[in-house]
């Protein structure tokens, strides 16, 4: 069954919108956009550093406290949680 011209135009608009949402911001507008690493490269860097993803479910108030305390820590939330777990396990 063939589509109407308006349906074809609507589908092309959706395709263009999707492409615009996934497009990378050019350097001239955001200098740090070029420094962004894709997920695959980030996983390679993490595995080379010996890091392993670890997911768990925590209460929202505890997560909020972790975020608040990790603000001034070098390495951010990941480093703070790693240090806290190492201290708790030891």
N, CA, C and O atoms as CSV, one atom per row, in Angstrom:
chain,resi,resn,atom,element,x,y,z
A,1,UNK,N,N,0.845,-1.170,0.000
A,1,UNK,CA,C,0.000,0.000,0.000
A,1,UNK,C,C,0.895,1.238,0.000
A,1,UNK,O,O,1.827,1.332,0.799
A,2,UNK,N,N,0.621,2.164,-0.871
A,2,UNK,CA,C,1.445,3.366,-0.972
A,2,UNK,C,C,0.989,4.397,0.056
A,2,UNK,O,O,-0.159,4.416,0.499
A,3,UNK,N,N,1.928,5.236,0.405
A,3,UNK,CA,C,1.640,6.265,1.404
A,3,UNK,C,C,1.296,7.581,0.716
A,3,UNK,O,O,1.702,7.836,-0.418
A,4,UNK,N,N,0.548,8.394,1.418
A,4,UNK,CA,C,0.213,9.706,0.893
A,4,UNK,C,C,1.437,10.612,0.986
A,4,UNK,O,O,2.366,10.348,1.750
A,5,UNK,N,N,1.421,11.666,0.210
A,5,UNK,CA,C,2.527,12.622,0.213
A,5,UNK,C,C,2.724,13.225,1.594
A,5,UNK,O,O,3.861,13.413,2.026
A,6,UNK,N,N,1.648,13.528,2.287
A,6,UNK,CA,C,1.768,14.126,3.619
A,6,UNK,C,C,2.391,13.139,4.622
A,6,UNK,O,O,3.150,13.555,5.498
A,7,UNK,N,N,2.082,11.844,4.505
A,7,UNK,CA,C,2.683,10.831,5.382
A,7,UNK,C,C,4.174,10.685,5.104
A,7,UNK,O,O,4.968,10.536,6.032
A,8,UNK,N,N,4.558,10.729,3.827
A,8,UNK,CA,C,5.975,10.669,3.474
A,8,UNK,C,C,6.733,11.865,4.041
A,8,UNK,O,O,7.836,11.723,4.568
A,9,UNK,N,N,6.123,13.046,3.924
A,9,UNK,CA,C,6.760,14.251,4.470
A,9,UNK,C,C,6.890,14.173,5.987
A,9,UNK,O,O,7.903,14.587,6.551
A,10,UNK,N,N,5.868,13.644,6.641
A,10,UNK,CA,C,5.907,13.508,8.091
A,10,UNK,C,C,7.027,12.556,8.514
A,10,UNK,O,O,7.753,12.840,9.466
A,11,UNK,N,N,7.169,11.435,7.817
A,11,UNK,CA,C,8.230,10.477,8.127
A,11,UNK,C,C,9.612,11.065,7.890
A,11,UNK,O,O,10.527,10.837,8.681
A,12,UNK,N,N,9.772,11.823,6.802
A,12,UNK,CA,C,11.065,12.461,6.536
A,12,UNK,C,C,11.384,13.481,7.623
A,12,UNK,O,O,12.543,13.625,8.013
A,13,UNK,N,N,10.380,14.184,8.113
A,13,UNK,CA,C,10.583,15.130,9.206
A,13,UNK,C,C,11.046,14.429,10.465
A,13,UNK,O,O,11.908,14.942,11.178
A,14,UNK,N,N,10.487,13.263,10.749
A,14,UNK,CA,C,10.911,12.501,11.926
A,14,UNK,C,C,12.344,12.023,11.782
A,14,UNK,O,O,13.102,12.021,12.752
A,15,UNK,N,N,12.718,11.617,10.579
A,15,UNK,CA,C,14.091,11.171,10.328
A,15,UNK,C,C,15.060,12.330,10.541
A,15,UNK,O,O,16.094,12.166,11.188
A,16,UNK,N,N,14.730,13.495,9.999
A,16,UNK,CA,C,15.602,14.664,10.158
A,16,UNK,C,C,15.700,15.090,11.615
A,16,UNK,O,O,16.780,15.456,12.080
A,17,UNK,N,N,14.596,15.047,12.336
A,17,UNK,CA,C,14.615,15.410,13.754
A,17,UNK,C,C,15.511,14.464,14.535
A,17,UNK,O,O,16.270,14.902,15.399
A,18,UNK,N,N,15.432,13.187,14.244
A,18,UNK,CA,C,16.288,12.210,14.910
A,18,UNK,C,C,17.752,12.437,14.615
A,18,UNK,O,O,18.593,12.317,15.506
A,19,UNK,N,N,18.070,12.766,13.365
A,19,UNK,CA,C,19.458,13.038,12.991
A,19,UNK,C,C,19.977,14.287,13.687
A,19,UNK,O,O,21.137,14.331,14.097
A,20,UNK,N,N,19.131,15.302,13.825
A,20,UNK,CA,C,19.559,16.535,14.487
A,20,UNK,C,C,19.807,16.299,15.974
A,20,UNK,O,O,20.715,16.898,16.549
A,21,UNK,N,N,19.016,15.438,16.599
A,21,UNK,CA,C,19.192,15.163,18.023
A,21,UNK,C,C,20.470,14.389,18.306
A,21,UNK,O,O,21.074,14.561,19.365
A,22,UNK,N,N,20.891,13.537,17.374
A,22,UNK,CA,C,22.077,12.727,17.598
A,22,UNK,C,C,23.339,13.358,17.037
A,22,UNK,O,O,24.427,12.819,17.237
A,23,UNK,N,N,23.231,14.479,16.344
A,23,UNK,CA,C,24.396,15.117,15.739
A,23,UNK,C,C,25.297,15.699,16.829
A,23,UNK,O,O,24.822,16.154,17.869
A,24,UNK,N,N,26.592,15.675,16.572
A,24,UNK,CA,C,27.569,16.236,17.501
A,24,UNK,C,C,27.637,17.742,17.284
A,24,UNK,O,O,27.555,18.214,16.150
A,25,UNK,N,N,27.786,18.490,18.361
A,25,UNK,CA,C,27.872,19.941,18.289
A,25,UNK,C,C,29.225,20.314,17.683
A,25,UNK,O,O,30.251,19.806,18.135
A,26,UNK,N,N,29.258,21.176,16.685
A,26,UNK,CA,C,30.532,21.558,16.082
A,26,UNK,C,C,31.434,22.280,17.071
A,26,UNK,O,O,30.957,22.861,18.046
A,27,UNK,N,N,32.744,22.244,16.818
A,27,UNK,CA,C,33.715,22.860,17.714
A,27,UNK,C,C,33.510,24.357,17.876
A,27,UNK,O,O,33.733,24.895,18.960
A,28,UNK,N,N,33.097,25.028,16.833
A,28,UNK,CA,C,33.010,26.481,16.927
A,28,UNK,C,C,31.958,26.929,17.929
A,28,UNK,O,O,32.016,28.057,18.419
A,29,UNK,N,N,30.974,26.046,18.251
A,29,UNK,CA,C,29.951,26.412,19.211
A,29,UNK,C,C,30.267,25.899,20.610
A,29,UNK,O,O,29.859,26.504,21.602
A,30,UNK,N,N,30.975,24.811,20.692
A,30,UNK,CA,C,31.298,24.226,21.994
A,30,UNK,C,C,32.691,23.620,21.905
A,30,UNK,O,O,32.875,22.565,21.298
A,31,UNK,N,N,33.648,24.269,22.494
A,31,UNK,CA,C,35.030,23.829,22.383
A,31,UNK,C,C,35.245,22.467,23.029
A,31,UNK,O,O,36.094,21.704,22.567
A,32,UNK,N,N,34.508,22.140,24.075
A,32,UNK,CA,C,34.710,20.871,24.766
A,32,UNK,C,C,33.966,19.714,24.108
A,32,UNK,O,O,34.112,18.573,24.545
A,33,UNK,N,N,33.183,19.974,23.082
A,33,UNK,CA,C,32.427,18.905,22.433
A,33,UNK,C,C,33.362,17.913,21.751
A,33,UNK,O,O,33.042,16.728,21.663
A,34,UNK,N,N,34.499,18.374,21.273
A,34,UNK,CA,C,35.445,17.485,20.605
A,34,UNK,C,C,36.102,16.543,21.606
A,34,UNK,O,O,36.542,15.456,21.230
A,35,UNK,N,N,36.175,16.940,22.873
A,35,UNK,CA,C,36.811,16.123,23.899
A,35,UNK,C,C,35.899,14.999,24.385
A,35,UNK,O,O,36.352,14.102,25.096
A,36,UNK,N,N,34.633,15.037,24.013
A,36,UNK,CA,C,33.697,14.007,24.451
A,36,UNK,C,C,34.088,12.661,23.837
A,36,UNK,O,O,34.426,12.574,22.656
A,37,UNK,N,N,34.034,11.625,24.656
A,37,UNK,CA,C,34.416,10.288,24.220
A,37,UNK,C,C,33.156,9.449,24.089
A,37,UNK,O,O,32.260,9.535,24.928
A,38,UNK,N,N,33.083,8.641,23.044
A,38,UNK,CA,C,31.921,7.792,22.899
A,38,UNK,C,C,31.959,6.670,23.938
A,38,UNK,O,O,32.990,6.436,24.569
A,39,UNK,N,N,30.846,5.989,24.108
A,39,UNK,CA,C,30.709,4.990,25.173
A,39,UNK,C,C,31.680,3.832,25.002
A,39,UNK,O,O,32.224,3.331,25.985
A,40,UNK,N,N,31.900,3.408,23.779
A,40,UNK,CA,C,32.802,2.276,23.532
A,40,UNK,C,C,34.236,2.633,23.942
A,40,UNK,O,O,34.919,1.834,24.582
A,41,UNK,N,N,34.683,3.828,23.572
A,41,UNK,CA,C,36.027,4.266,23.943
A,41,UNK,C,C,36.151,4.422,25.461
A,41,UNK,O,O,37.179,4.081,26.046
A,42,UNK,N,N,35.088,4.944,26.095
A,42,UNK,CA,C,35.118,5.092,27.555
A,42,UNK,C,C,35.201,3.733,28.239
A,42,UNK,O,O,35.916,3.594,29.231
A,43,UNK,N,N,34.487,2.726,27.734
A,43,UNK,CA,C,34.578,1.374,28.306
A,43,UNK,C,C,35.978,0.813,28.165
A,43,UNK,O,O,36.479,0.150,29.074
A,44,UNK,N,N,36.625,1.076,27.014
A,44,UNK,CA,C,38.004,0.616,26.828
A,44,UNK,C,C,38.936,1.273,27.829
A,44,UNK,O,O,39.799,0.608,28.403
A,45,UNK,N,N,38.773,2.570,28.043
A,45,UNK,CA,C,39.621,3.281,29.007
A,45,UNK,C,C,39.385,2.765,30.425
A,45,UNK,O,O,40.329,2.586,31.194
A,46,UNK,N,N,38.119,2.529,30.763
A,46,UNK,CA,C,37.812,2.027,32.104
A,46,UNK,C,C,38.386,0.638,32.326
A,46,UNK,O,O,38.936,0.363,33.392
A,47,UNK,N,N,38.269,-0.236,31.344
A,47,UNK,CA,C,38.793,-1.596,31.510
A,47,UNK,C,C,40.312,-1.589,31.567
A,47,UNK,O,O,40.903,-2.406,32.274
A,48,UNK,N,N,40.954,-0.689,30.841
A,48,UNK,CA,C,42.411,-0.581,30.900
A,48,UNK,C,C,42.857,-0.093,32.278
A,48,UNK,O,O,43.943,-0.445,32.740
A,49,UNK,N,N,42.031,0.709,32.930
A,49,UNK,CA,C,42.345,1.206,34.270
A,49,UNK,C,C,41.947,0.206,35.353
A,49,UNK,O,O,42.173,0.455,36.538
A,50,UNK,N,N,41.359,-0.922,34.958
A,50,UNK,CA,C,40.955,-1.942,35.919
A,50,UNK,C,C,39.604,-1.678,36.561
A,50,UNK,O,O,39.290,-2.260,37.599
A,51,UNK,N,N,38.802,-0.813,35.963
A,51,UNK,CA,C,37.487,-0.488,36.517
A,51,UNK,C,C,36.428,-1.428,35.962
A,51,UNK,O,O,36.467,-1.801,34.790
A,52,UNK,N,N,35.485,-1.807,36.813
A,52,UNK,CA,C,34.403,-2.703,36.437
A,52,UNK,C,C,33.086,-2.026,36.793
A,52,UNK,O,O,32.955,-1.511,37.903
A,53,UNK,N,N,32.098,-2.008,35.884
A,53,UNK,CA,C,30.813,-1.419,36.231
A,53,UNK,C,C,30.128,-2.222,37.338
A,53,UNK,O,O,30.149,-3.453,37.330
A,54,UNK,N,N,29.527,-1.515,38.280
A,54,UNK,CA,C,28.875,-2.155,39.410
A,54,UNK,C,C,27.588,-1.391,39.685
A,54,UNK,O,O,27.628,-0.219,40.058
A,55,UNK,N,N,26.463,-2.039,39.506
A,55,UNK,CA,C,25.174,-1.372,39.691
A,55,UNK,C,C,24.467,-1.957,40.906
A,55,UNK,O,O,24.496,-3.165,41.140
A,56,UNK,N,N,23.840,-1.087,41.664
A,56,UNK,CA,C,23.014,-1.527,42.785
A,56,UNK,C,C,21.927,-0.483,43.007
A,56,UNK,O,O,22.025,0.647,42.527
A,57,UNK,N,N,20.900,-0.874,43.733
A,57,UNK,CA,C,19.790,0.033,44.019
A,57,UNK,C,C,19.946,0.555,45.439
A,57,UNK,O,O,20.090,-0.216,46.388
A,58,UNK,N,N,19.913,1.880,45.569
A,58,UNK,CA,C,20.079,2.541,46.862
A,58,UNK,C,C,18.903,3.472,47.104
A,58,UNK,O,O,18.270,3.936,46.156
A,59,UNK,N,N,18.607,3.746,48.370
A,59,UNK,CA,C,17.546,4.717,48.665
A,59,UNK,C,C,17.927,6.107,48.146
A,59,UNK,O,O,19.100,6.480,48.148
A,60,UNK,N,N,16.936,6.855,47.710
A,60,UNK,CA,C,17.200,8.155,47.094
A,60,UNK,C,C,17.858,9.131,48.060
A,60,UNK,O,O,18.691,9.931,47.636
A,61,UNK,N,N,17.507,9.092,49.358
A,61,UNK,CA,C,18.142,10.014,50.303
A,61,UNK,C,C,19.625,9.694,50.476
A,61,UNK,O,O,20.432,10.608,50.647
A,62,UNK,N,N,19.999,8.418,50.434
A,62,UNK,CA,C,21.406,8.036,50.523
A,62,UNK,C,C,22.168,8.496,49.280
A,62,UNK,O,O,23.304,8.957,49.386
A,63,UNK,N,N,21.557,8.376,48.122
A,63,UNK,CA,C,22.195,8.820,46.882
A,63,UNK,C,C,22.404,10.330,46.922
A,63,UNK,O,O,23.447,10.827,46.497
A,64,UNK,N,N,21.426,11.048,47.426
A,64,UNK,CA,C,21.541,12.500,47.549
A,64,UNK,C,C,22.696,12.868,48.473
A,64,UNK,O,O,23.451,13.793,48.178
A,65,UNK,N,N,22.842,12.149,49.594
A,65,UNK,CA,C,23.954,12.398,50.511
A,65,UNK,C,C,25.293,12.105,49.843
A,65,UNK,O,O,26.256,12.851,50.017
A,66,UNK,N,N,25.351,11.016,49.078
A,66,UNK,CA,C,26.588,10.682,48.368
A,66,UNK,C,C,26.962,11.770,47.367
A,66,UNK,O,O,28.128,12.150,47.262
A,67,UNK,N,N,25.981,12.264,46.644
A,67,UNK,CA,C,26.248,13.342,45.691
A,67,UNK,C,C,26.748,14.592,46.404
A,67,UNK,O,O,27.694,15.233,45.946
A,68,UNK,N,N,26.118,14.941,47.521
A,68,UNK,CA,C,26.509,16.139,48.252
A,68,UNK,C,C,27.946,16.029,48.781
A,68,UNK,O,O,28.714,16.987,48.697
A,69,UNK,N,N,28.301,14.876,49.317
A,69,UNK,CA,C,29.634,14.702,49.898
A,69,UNK,C,C,30.718,14.552,48.832
A,69,UNK,O,O,31.886,14.823,49.109
A,70,UNK,N,N,30.364,14.135,47.640
A,70,UNK,CA,C,31.375,13.897,46.607
A,70,UNK,C,C,31.678,15.133,45.764
A,70,UNK,O,O,32.470,15.054,44.825
A,71,UNK,N,N,31.069,16.260,46.078
A,71,UNK,CA,C,31.251,17.458,45.263
A,71,UNK,C,C,32.717,17.901,45.235
A,71,UNK,O,O,33.231,18.217,44.162
A,72,UNK,N,N,33.387,17.932,46.356
A,72,UNK,CA,C,34.757,18.435,46.393
A,72,UNK,C,C,35.821,17.370,46.244
A,72,UNK,O,O,37.007,17.667,46.381
A,73,UNK,N,N,35.430,16.139,45.968
A,73,UNK,CA,C,36.387,15.035,45.911
A,73,UNK,C,C,36.984,14.931,44.512
A,73,UNK,O,O,36.265,15.007,43.515
A,74,UNK,N,N,38.302,14.757,44.444
A,74,UNK,CA,C,38.973,14.539,43.158
A,74,UNK,C,C,38.511,13.203,42.580
A,74,UNK,O,O,38.626,12.176,43.249
A,75,UNK,N,N,38.003,13.197,41.381
A,75,UNK,CA,C,37.502,11.971,40.760
A,75,UNK,C,C,35.993,11.844,40.856
A,75,UNK,O,O,35.415,10.929,40.269
A,76,UNK,N,N,35.351,12.732,41.575
A,76,UNK,CA,C,33.898,12.773,41.623
A,76,UNK,C,C,33.257,11.667,42.436
A,76,UNK,O,O,33.851,11.120,43.365
A,77,UNK,N,N,32.041,11.357,42.062
A,77,UNK,CA,C,31.230,10.387,42.783
A,77,UNK,C,C,31.847,8.992,42.748
A,77,UNK,O,O,31.830,8.283,43.754
A,78,UNK,N,N,32.388,8.593,41.605
A,78,UNK,CA,C,32.971,7.252,41.496
A,78,UNK,C,C,34.122,7.065,42.482
A,78,UNK,O,O,34.203,6.037,43.154
A,79,UNK,N,N,35.008,8.048,42.570
A,79,UNK,CA,C,36.153,7.946,43.475
A,79,UNK,C,C,35.686,7.961,44.928
A,79,UNK,O,O,36.232,7.238,45.761
A,80,UNK,N,N,34.687,8.776,45.234
A,80,UNK,CA,C,34.194,8.863,46.605
A,80,UNK,C,C,33.558,7.544,47.046
A,80,UNK,O,O,33.821,7.061,48.147
A,81,UNK,N,N,32.724,6.967,46.186
A,81,UNK,CA,C,32.067,5.701,46.522
A,81,UNK,C,C,33.100,4.581,46.636
A,81,UNK,O,O,32.990,3.728,47.517
A,82,UNK,N,N,34.105,4.576,45.752
A,82,UNK,CA,C,35.164,3.561,45.826
A,82,UNK,C,C,35.910,3.655,47.144
A,82,UNK,O,O,36.197,2.634,47.768
A,83,UNK,N,N,36.229,4.872,47.576
A,83,UNK,CA,C,36.932,5.064,48.834
A,83,UNK,C,C,36.067,4.647,50.019
A,83,UNK,O,O,36.564,4.028,50.959
A,84,UNK,N,N,34.781,4.978,49.982
A,84,UNK,CA,C,33.881,4.635,51.069
A,84,UNK,C,C,33.706,3.118,51.167
A,84,UNK,O,O,33.696,2.562,52.265
A,85,UNK,N,N,33.570,2.459,50.033
A,85,UNK,CA,C,33.441,0.993,50.051
A,85,UNK,C,C,34.719,0.316,50.516
A,85,UNK,O,O,34.666,-0.666,51.256
A,86,UNK,N,N,35.861,0.828,50.090
A,86,UNK,CA,C,37.128,0.250,50.527
A,86,UNK,C,C,37.288,0.394,52.040
A,86,UNK,O,O,37.756,-0.522,52.715
A,87,UNK,N,N,36.894,1.552,52.559
A,87,UNK,CA,C,36.981,1.779,54.008
A,87,UNK,C,C,36.016,0.888,54.762
A,87,UNK,O,O,36.349,0.377,55.832
A,88,UNK,N,N,34.815,0.693,54.213
A,88,UNK,CA,C,33.818,-0.143,54.890
A,88,UNK,C,C,34.190,-1.611,54.861
A,88,UNK,O,O,33.922,-2.330,55.823
A,89,UNK,N,N,34.794,-2.067,53.792
A,89,UNK,CA,C,35.153,-3.474,53.652
A,89,UNK,C,C,36.381,-3.802,54.497
A,89,UNK,O,O,36.484,-4.903,55.038
A,90,UNK,N,N,37.302,-2.865,54.613
A,90,UNK,CA,C,38.545,-3.107,55.357
A,90,UNK,C,C,38.361,-3.206,56.846
A,90,UNK,O,O,39.331,-3.408,57.576
